[in-house]
């Protein structure tokens, strides 16, 4: 009897601008396809290399390398988004149990739309918060990882998580209220994430920076004004970089491969934002993707996230 060859270890790929949506479990190209419009830069994001398929559990397609596990789930959005999110996060927490959560990416359909008087983002935040509190108890906020949530016109709720065996360090921005402490004017349950998470796992250094935008304290800065919001966002990224210990250059000279995703509410802002970021933040060799996506607050025009791997 011939023994089957082990599945190859390949980078986990998240494909943006795809013509269709779906999870790709096949070993030739494991990952997730998302039809979020690609404006410029790299269509495929590959933060996690040498991952091996680990099967499916509770609706999550899983991949692993050493103590690191990454999971992807995708399902059509349902009318009660809060309840759907709560169930999805209950499964996420169960699948990752015994490990520490490092990063969660959320793609929420029509994130600024209202249904039954509640914005979709607020419904999503409610379901996520309830799942965390139910599983982890009143002190759940201390375990929250870096995260982001953006939206689009596709009618699927997609979630990607990374977790591992090493305890991480979660970091906050000194000029922003922790998102999990936001007052109720931002929804019945505050967003459940840290501004950044830093960890060393399986011989690699990771710095995951959450979706970052023009917020100081808990207030939106310069609603609808692109130039002022971009300046504020860059300042928040600088402050997070300093809090992590990466200096003013956002780790550019510390041996990291830097992955950036820039979400723009308006496609016509691409040229101005791209020019400003290439002058103030980006370096040759950075892996950069520009996407057309709705931001969690209707008054925000852009959001920037990063994953640094060293």
TIMITI-182973 format. One line per field, with one value per residue (C-alpha): residue number from 0; residue in one letter; x, y, z. Coordinates in steps of 0.05 Angstrom, whole numbers. Example, Ala and Ser with C-alpha at 12.3 -4.5 7.8 and 13.67 -1.06 7.14 Angstrom:
% residues 2
nr: (0,1)
rest: (A,S)
x: (246,273)
y: (-90,-21)
z: (156,143)
***
This chain:
% residues 310
nr: (0,1,2,3,4,5,6,7,8,9,10,11,12,13,14,15,16,17,18,19,20,21,22,23,24,25,26,27,28,29,30,31,32,33,34,35,36,37,38,39,40,41,42,43,44,45,46,47,48,49,50,51,52,53,54,55,56,57,58,59,60,61,62,63,64,65,66,67,68,69,70,71,72,73,74,75,76,77,78,79,80,81,82,83,84,85,86,87,88,89,90,91,92,93,94,95,96,97,98,99,100,101,102,103,104,105,106,107,108,109,110,111,112,113,114,115,116,117,118,119,120,121,122,123,124,125,126,127,128,129,130,131,132,133,134,135,136,137,138,139,140,141,142,143,144,145,146,147,148,149,150,151,152,153,154,155,156,157,158,159,160,161,162,163,164,165,166,167,168,169,170,171,172,173,174,175,176,177,178,179,180,181,182,183,184,185,186,187,188,189,190,191,192,193,194,195,196,197,198,199,200,201,202,203,204,205,206,207,208,209,210,211,212,213,214,215,216,217,218,219,220,221,222,223,224,225,226,227,228,229,230,231,232,233,234,235,236,237,238,239,240,241,242,243,244,245,246,247,248,249,250,251,252,253,254,255,256,257,258,259,260,261,262,263,264,265,266,267,268,269,270,271,272,273,274,275,276,277,278,279,280,281,282,283,284,285,286,287,288,289,290,291,292,293,294,295,296,297,298,299,300,301,302,303,304,305,306,307,308,309)
rest: (X,X,X,X,X,X,X,X,X,X,X,X,X,X,X,X,X,X,X,X,X,X,X,X,X,X,X,X,X,X,X,X,X,X,X,X,X,X,X,X,X,X,X,X,X,X,X,X,X,X,X,X,X,X,X,X,X,X,X,X,X,X,X,X,X,X,X,X,X,X,X,X,X,X,X,X,X,X,X,X,X,X,X,X,X,X,X,X,X,X,X,X,X,X,X,X,X,X,X,X,X,X,X,X,X,X,X,X,X,X,X,X,X,X,X,X,X,X,X,X,X,X,X,X,X,X,X,X,X,X,X,X,X,X,X,X,X,X,X,X,X,X,X,X,X,X,X,X,X,X,X,X,X,X,X,X,X,X,X,X,X,X,X,X,X,X,X,X,X,X,X,X,X,X,X,X,X,X,X,X,X,X,X,X,X,X,X,X,X,X,X,X,X,X,X,X,X,X,X,X,X,X,X,X,X,X,X,X,X,X,X,X,X,X,X,X,X,X,X,X,X,X,X,X,X,X,X,X,X,X,X,X,X,X,X,X,X,X,X,X,X,X,X,X,X,X,X,X,X,X,X,X,X,X,X,X,X,X,X,X,X,X,X,X,X,X,X,X,X,X,X,X,X,X,X,X,X,X,X,X,X,X,X,X,X,X,X,X,X,X,X,X,X,X,X,X,X,X,X,X,X,X,X,X,X,X,X,X,X,X)
x: (0,28,28,-1,49,41,4,52,65,45,29,-43,-71,-127,-148,-182,-220,-241,-297,-331,-329,-307,-258,-206,-184,-145,-70,-51,-77,-107,-142,-202,-229,-264,-298,-277,-257,-182,-160,-85,-27,-25,-88,-64,-43,5,21,27,77,87,17,-12,-86,-115,-186,-253,-285,-349,-351,-278,-227,-163,-89,-30,45,75,35,2,-68,-106,-180,-227,-303,-353,-428,-486,-510,-576,-628,-608,-535,-524,-547,-509,-445,-454,-460,-401,-357,-379,-352,-289,-274,-288,-243,-186,-195,-129,-93,-87,-121,-73,-113,-183,-204,-279,-314,-385,-436,-465,-432,-464,-534,-590,-638,-693,-662,-593,-532,-501,-435,-468,-506,-440,-406,-463,-458,-383,-382,-435,-397,-332,-364,-402,-339,-287,-326,-327,-252,-256,-232,-161,-157,-182,-134,-121,-179,-212,-282,-297,-355,-378,-436,-424,-476,-428,-400,-327,-280,-206,-169,-98,-83,-24,8,49,17,17,21,-39,-25,-68,-59,-48,-89,-148,-198,-195,-249,-278,-292,-330,-394,-462,-465,-424,-472,-504,-439,-371,-323,-283,-211,-143,-106,-48,-22,51,76,134,107,142,206,173,158,89,61,-12,-40,-115,-155,-133,-169,-182,-206,-180,-208,-271,-291,-285,-236,-254,-316,-313,-249,-197,-133,-145,-167,-105,-60,-95,-92,-17,-8,-46,-3,59,33,17,86,119,75,94,168,178,199,176,191,139,190,218,290,278,279,203,165,109,40,-9,-82,-112,-188,-219,-292,-285,-245,-231,-187,-136,-86,-82,-78,-27,19,14,29,87,117,103,96,112,180,204,191,127,68,11,-62,-112,-185,-252,-291,-340,-310,-342,-364,-400,-360,-293,-262,-204,-174,-104,-83,-15,17,92,128,201)
y: (0,68,121,188,244,297,360,415,474,537,609,622,669,720,742,809,832,760,747,701,690,626,587,549,488,454,446,479,546,548,611,656,693,759,804,868,915,921,992,983,943,868,827,770,778,725,741,669,625,550,534,464,449,423,406,438,448,484,520,543,519,512,517,507,514,494,527,576,564,607,597,625,624,651,650,688,746,735,787,782,800,806,735,708,742,716,645,653,680,625,576,617,617,542,526,569,545,530,583,658,701,746,778,776,805,817,833,856,864,935,955,1025,1002,1003,945,950,1015,987,998,933,950,960,894,859,890,868,796,794,825,778,717,740,756,691,650,689,723,795,803,786,854,838,781,818,817,865,867,904,906,937,928,926,907,832,794,749,754,733,723,704,693,677,646,611,579,639,692,759,831,875,949,1012,1082,1134,1185,1139,1110,1034,1013,965,1025,1068,1101,1078,1134,1085,1028,984,944,973,943,884,894,920,972,924,856,835,764,717,650,591,630,692,761,789,859,863,934,940,980,1051,1115,1187,1178,1214,1196,1164,1221,1222,1275,1320,1282,1271,1311,1267,1307,1319,1247,1220,1263,1240,1167,1172,1204,1147,1096,1133,1131,1057,1043,1078,1041,974,993,1000,1073,1129,1090,1036,981,996,987,928,870,863,849,900,885,943,945,1013,1016,1076,1094,1131,1102,1173,1185,1133,1178,1229,1177,1135,1195,1216,1147,1136,1201,1190,1116,1065,1039,996,923,936,893,941,931,987,967,1001,987,1020,1040,1025,1098,1133,1197,1162,1162,1114,1061,1031,965,931,864,863,796,787)
z: (0,-20,34,12,8,62,41,19,65,26,42,64,11,18,-52,-61,-122,-136,-185,-135,-60,-26,18,-21,19,-36,-21,-87,-64,6,28,20,-42,-28,-80,-45,-102,-112,-128,-132,-104,-92,-103,-58,15,43,115,139,102,104,129,123,116,181,158,175,243,263,195,197,147,188,172,219,228,294,349,300,274,224,209,155,156,106,106,74,117,153,174,248,241,316,330,269,292,363,337,290,345,393,342,331,406,410,351,380,452,486,444,449,396,359,302,273,206,195,130,146,90,82,146,150,130,182,196,247,273,285,241,216,248,315,307,290,351,396,374,379,448,475,449,482,548,550,536,575,631,656,645,571,549,572,523,461,402,346,296,239,209,141,93,22,-22,-20,21,59,129,129,188,190,255,276,344,376,436,460,503,465,487,470,460,463,433,489,450,437,486,483,433,484,530,479,505,480,428,386,394,448,456,444,392,419,399,420,378,366,386,388,395,378,353,319,308,278,305,291,302,283,280,279,229,245,226,246,317,379,446,418,371,295,272,213,189,114,104,70,81,155,167,132,175,238,217,204,273,305,269,294,365,361,331,390,440,408,409,334,334,289,225,240,242,173,196,244,195,186,122,126,100,93,72,58,55,19,20,-46,-103,-129,-67,-88,-123,-66,-11,-49,-61,12,40,-7,19,93,109,55,34,-25,-8,31,11,-1,-21,-34,-29,-40,24,71,139,206,216,159,171,160,91,102,147,148,179,182,196,207,204,223)
***
